[in-house]
């Protein structure tokens, strides 16, 4: 970027940034109203007279998105504060060292006093949030609250006043243009030539004297080139489909960046019933703090091949953690493609409530601290977003299932069969939980019916056929005692110690009743 081009972008970005902040103030003043009453058309007409119609549309859209995002953050914070306050009040109502109605009091008076002080601070913060919600006036800092607070602590932040001002101005510039289908190369306001890579942008009306191209436009002397997903971008701009562009400046490196984005068509996703009917496989993944346990599950819910462990050492700075997470997700997608899977099955995990309440519900002492550290190390939200985006571009489906009892029932019913099936891989309870996740994603039950896969070495090679099919079970009466060699109801056989085949009666286990750990087939 030449110095002249950089100066023009600074002037244009600063002028549009001032208009965007004024429009955001007007949007906050309007408050919580239906979408038809937010007066966006009126605000857009006022901005069009000072800039252009397309710049005004981008500014009003950004203001609406920022306001709605801030409101959602306020509602989420209010819900989190209420949960935390309710839990602390429940424990404060119980005497120290006592337990009442399943609620344990604090161990000593010192901690109880600290919790009372924390309760007062949380109550005060909740009152502030309630006032902001009632007045529909969220606190929005254009440029970032952290950078704003650094202005009063320049020595601690390690920057000078001039450097802080450059970062502050760079954050508050507005150089975002929404695209439109049918416009030249998908965006008339900021246009990128697909062949030469030249960039031209439309100047606002008061800055048309800076134009060096026809129709009040400015052409940058430098060119741009895309490396990531370049082919998709070329397809869109060649067909004149809408592309959004954002121009940003990094004052630390003194570099300018142009980012392109667009929306992908949303095709109807198949349901678990459709996946099971298509005969497709799924790669079931169990998320852990330091690794991902994966196992391929066929359409009948049976594990195929040996389970796989994908390491994910998510430590260090944020950029390093994000890179390692991307690498782990890429490995999972490669495994899914290599085994012919139609998608991936994961747990719909969320520790928002537990993280908000903290040690009130997640234990105390050394064990509780280790458990909280493990929960904090699970990148649930980031993993879900990364997996969803990368799997979509890879043509894979992601199925999120209920995480209830997947680890317990997986270890009870599927860890032993996996160990018998795997010879070179150390099977853990996490791999068994992955099988339970895959079966639940396909609509099958997690628990295995007794008598499906025998453990005797003479018939251990026999595959489990029809174990996911629904079969009638006896209800209301108990079967008479069985004697070796005496035929009873049912069609399956099992081997007695004497080696004589006998009929296995229909199981009396009822749905919903927890399994008995002592039941074992011989």
C-alpha positions in Angstrom: 0.0 0.0 0.0 1.4 3.4 -1.0 1.3 6.3 1.4 -1.2 8.2 -0.8 -3.6 5.2 -0.9 -3.3 4.6 2.8 -4.1 8.3 3.5 -7.2 8.1 1.3 -8.4 5.0 3.1 -7.8 6.7 6.5 -9.9 9.7 5.5 -12.7 7.6 4.0 -12.8 5.2 6.9 -12.8 7.9 9.5 -15.6 9.8 7.7 -17.8 6.7 7.4 -16.9 5.6 11.0 -18.3 8.9 12.3 -21.5 8.3 10.4 -21.7 4.8 11.6 -21.3 5.8 15.3 -24.0 8.5 14.9 -26.4 6.0 13.4 -25.6 3.5 16.2 -26.5 6.2 18.8 -29.8 6.8 17.0 -30.5 3.1 16.9 -29.9 2.7 20.6 -32.2 5.7 21.3 -35.0 4.0 19.4 -34.8 1.0 21.8 -36.4 -2.4 21.6 -39.0 -2.3 18.9 -40.2 -4.7 16.2 -38.1 -4.9 13.0 -40.7 -2.8 11.1 -40.4 0.0 13.6 -36.7 0.5 13.8 -36.8 3.3 11.2 -34.0 1.9 9.2 -35.4 3.3 5.9 -35.6 6.8 7.4 -32.1 6.6 8.8 -30.8 5.2 5.5 -32.3 8.2 3.6 -30.5 10.6 6.0 -27.2 8.8 5.5 -27.6 8.6 1.7 -27.5 12.4 1.4 -24.1 12.4 3.2 -22.5 9.4 1.7 -24.2 7.1 -0.9 -27.1 4.6 -0.9 -24.8 1.6 -0.7 -22.7 2.9 2.1 -25.8 3.9 4.0 -27.2 0.4 3.6 -24.1 -1.1 5.0 -24.0 1.3 8.0 -27.6 0.8 9.0 -27.2 -3.0 8.7 -24.1 -3.0 10.9 -25.8 -0.8 13.5 -28.8 -3.1 13.7 -26.6 -6.2 14.1 -24.4 -4.5 16.8 -27.5 -3.5 18.8 -29.1 -6.9 18.6 -25.9 -8.6 19.6 -25.5 -6.3 22.6 -29.0 -7.1 23.7 -28.4 -10.8 23.5 -25.3 -10.4 25.6 -27.2 -8.5 28.3 -29.9 -11.2 28.5 -27.3 -13.9 28.7 -25.4 -12.1 31.5 -28.7 -11.6 33.4 -29.5 -15.3 33.2 -25.9 -16.2 34.3 -26.0 -13.8 37.3 -29.4 -15.2 38.4 -28.2 -18.7 38.4 -25.1 -17.9 40.4 -27.0 -15.8 42.9 -29.6 -18.5 43.4 -27.0 -21.1 44.0 -25.1 -19.0 46.6 -28.3 -18.1 48.4 -29.2 -21.8 48.6 -25.9 -22.7 50.2 -26.0 -19.6 52.6 -29.3 -20.8 53.9 -27.6 -24.0 55.3 -25.4 -23.8 58.4 -21.7 -24.3 58.0 -20.7 -27.9 57.7 -24.4 -29.1 57.5 -26.5 -30.5 54.7 -30.2 -29.9 54.1 -32.4 -31.1 51.3 -29.4 -32.1 49.2 -27.7 -28.7 49.6 -24.4 -28.5 51.4 -23.4 -25.5 53.4 -20.0 -23.9 53.3 -17.3 -25.6 55.3 -16.3 -22.7 57.6 -17.3 -19.2 58.5 -14.5 -17.5 56.6 -15.7 -18.8 53.3 -19.2 -18.1 54.2 -18.3 -14.4 54.8 -16.5 -14.2 51.5 -19.5 -15.7 49.7 -21.8 -13.0 51.3 -19.5 -10.3 49.9 -19.5 -11.9 46.5 -23.3 -12.2 46.7 -23.5 -8.4 47.3 -21.3 -7.6 44.3 -23.3 -10.0 42.1 -26.6 -8.5 43.2 -25.3 -5.0 42.5 -24.2 -6.1 39.0 -27.5 -7.8 38.4 -29.3 -4.5 39.3 -27.2 -2.6 36.7 -28.0 -5.2 34.0 -31.7 -5.0 34.8 -31.6 -1.2 34.5 -29.9 -1.5 31.1 -32.4 -4.0 29.9 -35.4 -1.9 31.1 -34.0 1.2 29.4 -33.0 -0.9 26.3 -29.6 0.9 26.4 -26.8 -1.6 26.2 -23.2 -0.4 26.8 -21.5 -0.4 23.4 -17.9 0.7 22.9 -17.0 1.2 19.2 -13.3 0.2 19.2 -13.3 -2.2 22.1 -13.7 -1.7 25.9 -10.3 -3.3 26.6 -8.5 -0.8 24.3 -10.5 2.0 25.8 -9.4 1.1 29.3 -5.8 0.8 28.2 -5.8 4.5 27.5 -5.6 5.1 31.3 -2.8 2.5 31.8 -0.4 3.1 28.9 2.6 2.0 30.9 1.0 -1.3 31.8 -0.1 -1.9 28.2 3.4 -1.1 26.9 2.3 1.5 24.3 2.7 5.2 23.9 0.0 7.7 23.5 0.6 8.0 19.7 0.6 4.2 19.2 -2.7 3.9 21.2 -4.3 6.6 19.1 -3.3 4.8 15.9 -4.9 1.6 17.2 -8.0 3.4 18.4 -8.5 5.2 15.1 -8.0 1.9 13.2 -10.6 0.1 15.2 -13.2 2.9 14.7 -12.9 3.2 10.9 -15.8 1.8 8.8 -14.8 0.3 5.4 -17.4 -2.4 5.0 -19.5 -2.8 1.8 -22.3 -5.3 1.4 -22.5 -6.9 -2.0 -25.4 -7.4 -4.3 -26.1 -9.9 -7.0 -26.0 -8.4 -10.5 -23.5 -5.7 -9.6 -20.1 -5.7 -11.4 -18.2 -8.6 -9.8 -20.7 -8.9 -7.0 -20.0 -5.5 -5.3 -20.3 -2.0 -6.7 -19.1 -0.1 -3.7 -15.8 -2.0 -3.4 -15.0 -3.8 -6.6 -12.1 -6.3 -7.1 -11.2 -7.3 -10.6 -10.8 -11.1 -10.7 -8.0 -11.0 -13.4 -5.8 -8.1 -12.5 -6.6 -8.0 -8.8 -7.1 -4.2 -8.8 -9.4 -2.6 -6.2 -11.7 0.4 -6.7 -14.1 1.9 -4.2 -16.9 4.4 -4.4 -16.1 7.6 -2.4 -18.8 9.3 -0.3 -20.3 12.4 -1.7 -18.3 15.0 0.4 -15.0 13.2 -0.6 -15.5 13.0 -4.4 -12.7 15.4 -4.9 -10.2 12.6 -4.1 -11.4 10.4 -7.0 -8.9 9.3 -9.5 -11.3 7.1 -11.6 -14.6 7.9 -13.4 -17.9 8.2 -11.5 -16.4 9.4 -8.2 -14.3 6.2 -7.6 -10.8 5.7 -6.3 -8.5 3.0 -7.6 -5.7 1.7 -5.4 -2.3 1.5 -6.9 -1.6 -1.9 -5.4 -3.4 -5.2 -6.2 -4.8 -8.0 -4.0 -4.7 -11.8 -4.2 -6.7 -14.4 -2.4 -5.2 -17.8 -1.5 -7.8 -19.4 0.8 -10.9 -20.6 -1.1 -9.8 -18.6 -4.2 -11.7 -20.8 -6.6 -15.0 -20.2 -4.8 -14.4 -16.5 -4.8 -13.6 -16.6 -8.5 -16.8 -18.5 -9.3 -18.9 -15.9 -7.5 -17.3 -12.7 -8.9 -17.3 -14.2 -12.4 -21.1 -14.9 -12.1 -21.6 -11.4 -10.6 -23.0 -12.8 -7.3 -22.9 -10.8 -4.1 -19.6 -10.6 -2.2 -19.0 -8.5 0.9 -15.6 -6.8 1.5 -14.0 -5.5 4.6 -10.9 -3.3 4.6 -9.0 -3.3 7.9 -5.7 -1.9 9.0 -3.2 -3.4 11.5 -1.1 -0.4 12.8 1.3 -2.7 14.7 2.4 -4.4 11.4 1.4 -1.4 9.3 -0.5 -3.7 6.9 -3.9 -3.3 5.2 -6.1 -6.4 4.7 -9.1 -7.0 2.4 -11.4 -9.8 3.5 -14.1 -11.3 1.3 -17.2 -13.1 2.6 -20.4 -14.5 1.3 -23.3 -16.7 2.3 -23.5 -20.3 1.3 -26.8 -21.9 0.1 -28.5 -23.8 2.9 -29.7 -27.2 1.7 -32.1 -29.2 3.9 -30.1 -31.4 6.2 -31.0 -35.1 6.4 -32.6 -36.3 9.6 -31.2 -39.2 11.6 -33.9 -41.4 10.2 -32.8 -40.4 6.6 -29.2 -41.2 7.5 -30.1 -44.6 8.9 -32.3 -45.4 5.8 -29.6 -44.4 3.4 -27.2 -47.0 4.8 -24.5 -44.3 5.5 -21.8 -44.6 8.1 -21.1 -42.0 10.8 -17.8 -41.0 12.5 -18.8 -40.7 16.2 -16.5 -38.4 18.2 -16.2 -38.0 21.9 -14.7 -34.6 22.9 -12.2 -34.6 25.7 -9.8 -32.1 27.2 -6.6 -33.4 25.5 -7.8 -35.7 22.7 -10.8 -36.8 20.5 -11.9 -40.4 20.7 -13.5 -41.5 17.4 -15.1 -44.6 16.1 -16.9 -45.5 12.8 -20.4 -46.7 13.2 -22.4 -48.4 10.4 -26.1 -47.9 9.7 -27.1 -50.7 12.2 -25.2 -49.0 15.0 -22.3 -51.5 15.1 -18.7 -50.3 15.4 -16.6 -50.8 12.3 -12.9 -51.3 12.4 -10.7 -50.1 15.3 -11.3 -46.9 17.2 -9.0 -43.9 16.6 -7.5 -41.3 19.0 -6.8 -37.8 17.7 -4.5 -35.8 20.0 -5.4 -32.2 20.7 -3.0 -30.4 23.0 -4.9 -27.1 23.3 -2.4 -25.2 25.4 -0.5 -21.9 24.8 -1.7 -18.7 23.2 -5.1 -18.4 21.6 -3.7 -18.5 18.1 -1.8 -21.7 18.8 -4.8 -23.3 20.4 -7.0 -22.4 17.5 -4.4 -23.8 15.0 -4.2 -27.1 16.9 -8.0 -27.3 17.0 -8.2 -26.8 13.3 -5.6 -29.5 12.7 -7.6 -31.9 14.9 -10.8 -31.2 13.1 -9.0 -31.6 9.7 -7.8 -35.1 10.9 -11.4 -36.0 11.9 -12.7 -35.0 8.4 -10.0 -37.0 6.7 -11.0 -40.1 8.8 -14.6 -39.6 7.9 -13.8 -39.4 4.2 -11.4 -42.3 4.3 -14.1 -44.6 5.8 -16.9 -43.4 3.6 -18.9 -41.7 6.3 -21.7 -39.3 5.5 -21.1 -37.2 8.5 -19.9 -36.9 12.1 -21.8 -37.4 15.3 -20.9 -35.3 18.4 -22.4 -34.5 21.8 -24.3 -31.2 22.2 -22.2 -30.2 25.1 -22.5 -26.9 26.9 -21.0 -25.9 30.3 -22.3 -22.3 30.4 -24.3 -22.9 33.5 -21.5 -24.9 35.3 -18.9 -22.3 34.4 -21.1 -19.4 35.6 -21.7 -21.0 38.9 -18.1 -22.3 39.3 -17.1 -24.1 42.4 -20.6 -23.9 43.8 -21.5 -27.0 41.9 -18.2 -28.4 40.5 -16.6 -29.5 43.7 -14.0 -28.1 46.1 -10.5 -28.9 47.1 -7.9 -30.6 44.9 -10.4 -32.9 43.1 -12.8 -30.0 42.4 -10.0 -27.8 41.1 -8.8 -30.5 38.7 -12.4 -31.1 37.5 -12.9 -27.4 36.9 -9.6 -27.2 35.0 -10.7 -30.1 32.9 -14.1 -28.5 32.1 -12.4 -25.2 31.3 -10.1 -27.0 28.9 -13.0 -28.4 26.8 -13.4 -26.1 23.8 -17.1 -27.0 23.4 -18.3 -23.8 21.6 -15.2 -23.3 19.5 -15.0 -27.0 18.5 -18.7 -27.0 17.5 -18.3 -23.9 15.4 -15.1 -25.1 13.7 -16.5 -28.5 13.1 -19.7 -27.2 11.7 -18.0 -24.8 9.2 -15.2 -27.1 8.1 -17.6 -30.1 7.7 -20.0 -28.1 5.7 -17.3 -27.2 3.1 -16.2 -30.8 3.1 -19.8 -32.0 2.2 -20.3 -33.8 5.6 -23.3 -33.6 8.0 -22.8 -32.9 11.7 -25.3 -34.5 14.1 -25.4 -33.3 17.7 -27.0 -35.7 20.2 -28.0 -35.6 23.9 -24.9 -36.3 26.0 -26.8 -38.0 28.8 -25.3 -41.3 30.0 -23.1 -41.8 26.9 -20.0 -42.4 28.9 -21.6 -44.6 31.5 -23.6 -46.8 29.1 -20.9 -46.8 26.5 -18.4 -48.1 29.0 -20.8 -50.7 30.3 -22.1 -52.1 27.0 -19.5 -51.4 24.3 -16.0 -51.2 25.9 -15.7 -55.0 26.1 -16.9 -55.7 22.5 -14.5 -53.0 21.3 -11.6 -54.6 23.1 -12.4 -58.0 21.6 -12.6 -56.4 18.1 -9.4 -54.3 18.4 -6.1 -55.9 18.6 -3.6 -53.0 18.2 -5.5 -50.1 19.8 -5.9 -49.6 23.5 -9.7 -49.2 23.9 -10.8 -46.7 26.6 -14.1 -45.7 27.9 -14.0 -42.6 25.6 -14.0 -44.9 22.6 -17.0 -46.7 24.0 -18.8 -43.4 24.6 -18.1 -42.5 20.9 -20.0 -45.7 19.9 -22.9 -44.7 22.1 -22.9 -41.2 20.5 -23.0 -42.7 17.0 -25.8 -45.1 17.8 -27.9 -42.3 19.3 -27.2 -40.1 16.2 -28.7 -42.9 14.0 -31.8 -43.2 16.2 -30.8 -46.5 17.9 -30.7 -47.2 21.5 -27.4 -47.0 23.4 -27.7 -50.2 25.4 -27.2 -53.6 23.9 -29.7 -56.4 24.4 -28.3 -59.4 26.3 -27.4 -62.4 24.2 -26.6 -60.6 21.0 -22.8 -61.0 20.8 -21.5 -64.0 22.8 -18.2 -63.9 24.6 -17.4 -67.5 24.0 -14.4 -68.0 21.8 -16.2 -70.5 19.6 -18.8 -68.0 18.5 -17.1 -64.7 19.2 -16.7 -64.2 15.4 -20.4 -64.2 14.9 -21.6 -60.7 14.0 -24.4 -59.1 16.0 -27.3 -59.3 13.6 -30.5 -57.3 14.1 -29.4 -55.9 17.5 -31.0 -52.6 16.7 -34.3 -54.0 15.6 -37.3 -53.5 17.8 -38.6 -56.9 19.1 -41.6 -57.6 21.4 -40.7 -58.3 25.0 -42.6 -60.1 27.7 -44.3 -57.8 30.1 -46.2 -58.2 33.3 -45.2 -61.8 34.1 -41.9 -63.5 34.9 -40.6 -66.5 33.1 -40.4 -69.9 34.9 -37.0 -71.0 36.0 -34.9 -72.4 33.2 -33.1 -75.8 33.4 -30.2 -76.7 31.1 -31.5 -78.4 28.0 -35.1 -77.5 28.6 -36.7 -75.5 25.7 -38.2 -72.2 26.6 -39.6 -69.2 24.7 -37.4 -67.4 22.3 -35.3 -68.4 19.2 -31.8 -67.5 20.3 -29.4 -70.0 21.7 -26.6 -69.6 24.2 -23.8 -72.0 25.3 -23.8 -73.6 28.7 -20.7 -74.7 30.4 -21.6 -78.3 29.3 -21.4 -77.2 25.7 -25.1 -78.1 25.0 -27.1 -75.4 23.1 -30.2 -74.2 25.0 -32.8 -71.7 24.1 -32.4 -68.2 25.5 -35.8 -66.8 26.8 -36.9 -63.4 25.8 -35.3 -60.8 28.0 -37.5 -59.4 30.8 -35.6 -56.0 30.8 -38.0 -53.2 30.5 -37.2 -50.0 28.6 -36.1 -47.2 30.9 -35.0 -49.4 33.7 -31.2 -49.0 34.5 -29.1 -52.1 33.6 -27.8 -54.4 36.3 -24.0 -54.5 36.3 -24.0 -58.1 37.5 -25.9 -59.5 34.5 -23.5 -61.4 32.3 -24.0 -64.0 29.6 -22.2 -67.2 29.6 
